[in-house]
Amino acid sequence: EPHHSIFQNESLVMLDGVPIFDVDKIMAFNPLKVQKLDVMMRKYYLGPFAFEGIVSYTTYKGDLGGFELDPKATVLDYQGLQLQKEFFSPKYETSADVESRLADQRNLLFWAPEIKLEGKESQSVEFYSSDEPGLYKVVIQGMAHDGNTGRTSSTFEVKSPENN
């Protein structure tokens, strides 16, 4: 049973989401400042390091509770995990939509994170270009089932109606 197990090898120790690599220092931390302790018994990879699991301390205020970080540590602020967002792509389905719309000034025209292909099949995608004249870059990136990646790019030009 997992709740009767112990880590045989090193685990990642965290305090309010910050990795702490000096285990002696965290063991000396005042336990009255700790609201909860979560233990995850799964392998976890952080860059080139592999840990047997995670021991995560959470303080009451989420501010490290006065724990002193190593002065050589680099602290980066990041947004954390984000929920998947749906990309907006306009649809001009009727002539009224085309006639009544505002100028389309998007600079990111199309984004599809999960187009799946099998074998050597091809697939086409359709999207509306911007009304802003200029040269646009198309970037296609992909990953195969075996982890191999590929990338290609191309350009196309949007001309103003007066220059057609």
C-alpha positions as CSV (number, residue, x, y, z in Angstrom):
1,E,0.0,0.0,0.0
2,P,1.3,3.5,-0.9
3,H,0.6,5.0,2.6
4,H,2.9,2.4,4.2
5,S,5.8,3.0,1.7
6,I,9.0,4.9,2.1
7,F,11.1,6.6,-0.6
8,Q,14.1,4.4,-1.3
9,N,15.8,7.2,-3.3
10,E,15.7,11.0,-3.4
11,S,12.3,12.8,-3.6
12,L,11.7,16.3,-4.7
13,V,10.9,18.5,-1.7
14,M,8.9,21.6,-2.3
15,L,7.7,24.5,-0.1
16,D,4.8,26.5,-1.6
17,G,5.7,25.2,-5.0
18,V,9.4,26.1,-4.7
19,P,11.9,23.3,-5.0
20,I,14.1,23.0,-1.8
21,F,17.3,21.0,-2.3
22,D,18.6,21.4,1.3
23,V,16.6,18.8,3.1
24,D,18.3,19.6,6.5
25,K,17.0,23.1,6.2
26,I,13.4,22.1,5.5
27,M,13.5,19.6,8.4
28,A,14.5,22.5,10.7
29,F,11.6,24.6,9.4
30,N,8.9,25.4,12.0
31,P,6.1,22.8,11.6
32,L,3.6,25.3,13.0
33,K,3.9,27.3,9.8
34,V,2.9,24.3,7.7
35,Q,-0.8,24.0,6.8
36,K,-0.5,20.7,4.9
37,L,1.9,18.2,3.5
38,D,1.2,16.3,0.3
39,V,3.2,13.2,-0.7
40,M,3.1,11.9,-4.3
41,M,4.5,8.4,-4.8
42,R,5.2,8.7,-8.6
43,K,8.3,9.4,-10.6
44,Y,8.7,13.1,-11.3
45,Y,11.2,14.7,-13.8
46,L,12.5,18.2,-13.4
47,G,14.9,19.0,-16.2
48,P,17.6,16.4,-16.2
49,F,16.7,15.2,-12.7
50,A,14.5,12.2,-11.8
51,F,12.9,12.0,-8.4
52,E,11.1,9.0,-6.9
53,G,8.2,11.2,-5.8
54,I,7.3,14.7,-4.4
55,V,7.0,15.9,-0.8
56,S,5.2,19.2,-0.9
57,Y,4.8,21.5,2.1
58,T,2.2,24.3,2.0
59,T,2.3,27.2,4.4
60,Y,-0.8,29.0,5.7
61,K,-0.2,32.1,3.6
62,G,1.6,30.5,0.7
63,D,4.6,32.9,1.1
64,L,7.3,30.4,2.2
65,G,6.5,31.3,5.9
66,G,9.8,33.2,6.3
67,F,11.9,30.3,4.9
68,E,15.2,31.6,3.7
69,L,16.0,30.7,0.1
70,D,19.6,30.2,-1.0
71,P,20.9,33.7,-1.9
72,K,22.3,32.3,-5.2
73,A,18.8,31.0,-6.1
74,T,17.1,32.5,-9.1
75,V,13.4,33.0,-8.5
76,L,11.2,33.2,-11.6
77,D,7.5,34.2,-11.6
78,Y,5.4,32.1,-13.9
79,Q,1.7,31.7,-14.6
80,G,1.7,28.0,-13.9
81,L,-0.7,25.5,-15.6
82,Q,-3.3,27.1,-17.8
83,L,-6.5,25.5,-19.1
84,Q,-6.7,24.8,-22.7
85,K,-8.2,27.7,-24.6
86,E,-10.2,27.6,-27.8
87,F,-8.8,29.7,-30.6
88,F,-11.1,32.2,-32.1
89,S,-11.5,32.0,-35.8
90,P,-14.2,34.2,-37.5
91,K,-16.9,32.6,-39.6
92,Y,-18.5,34.6,-42.4
93,E,-21.4,32.3,-43.2
94,T,-23.9,34.7,-44.8
95,S,-23.5,37.7,-47.1
96,A,-24.9,39.8,-44.2
97,D,-21.9,38.7,-42.1
98,V,-19.5,39.7,-44.8
99,E,-21.1,43.1,-45.4
100,S,-21.6,44.1,-41.7
101,R,-18.2,43.1,-40.2
102,L,-15.5,45.3,-38.9
103,A,-12.0,45.1,-40.4
104,D,-10.2,41.9,-39.5
105,Q,-6.9,43.0,-38.0
106,R,-5.7,39.7,-36.4
107,N,-2.0,39.0,-36.6
108,L,-2.4,35.4,-35.6
109,L,-4.7,34.0,-38.2
110,F,-5.1,30.3,-37.4
111,W,-3.9,27.9,-34.7
112,A,-4.8,24.2,-34.5
113,P,-2.9,22.3,-31.8
114,E,-4.3,18.8,-32.5
115,I,-4.4,18.0,-36.2
116,K,-3.9,14.2,-36.4
117,L,-2.6,12.5,-39.5
118,E,-2.0,8.8,-40.1
119,G,0.7,7.5,-42.4
120,K,1.3,9.7,-45.4
121,E,-2.2,11.1,-45.6
122,S,-2.6,14.8,-46.2
123,Q,-5.1,17.2,-44.8
124,S,-6.2,20.7,-45.6
125,V,-7.2,23.5,-43.3
126,E,-9.2,26.7,-44.2
127,F,-9.1,30.0,-42.5
128,Y,-9.8,33.7,-43.3
129,S,-6.8,35.9,-43.7
130,S,-6.5,39.3,-42.1
131,D,-7.7,42.5,-43.9
132,E,-4.3,44.0,-43.1
133,P,-2.1,43.9,-46.2
134,G,1.4,42.4,-45.6
135,L,3.5,39.3,-45.7
136,Y,2.3,36.5,-43.4
137,K,4.4,33.5,-42.2
138,V,2.9,30.0,-42.0
139,V,4.6,27.7,-39.5
140,I,3.8,24.0,-39.3
141,Q,5.2,21.9,-36.5
142,G,4.4,18.4,-35.6
143,M,5.4,15.3,-33.6
144,A,5.2,11.7,-34.6
145,H,4.1,8.8,-32.4
146,D,7.7,7.9,-31.8
147,G,8.6,11.4,-30.5
148,N,10.4,12.6,-33.7
149,T,9.5,16.2,-34.5
150,G,9.3,18.2,-37.7
151,R,8.9,21.8,-38.7
152,T,8.5,23.8,-41.9
153,S,7.5,27.3,-42.8
154,S,6.3,29.3,-45.8
155,T,4.8,32.8,-46.5
156,F,1.9,34.3,-48.3
157,E,0.9,37.9,-49.0
158,V,-2.3,39.7,-48.4
159,K,-2.8,42.6,-50.7
160,S,-5.1,45.6,-50.2
161,P,-8.1,45.6,-52.6
162,E,-6.8,48.7,-54.4
163,N,-3.6,46.8,-55.4
164,N,-5.3,43.7,-56.9
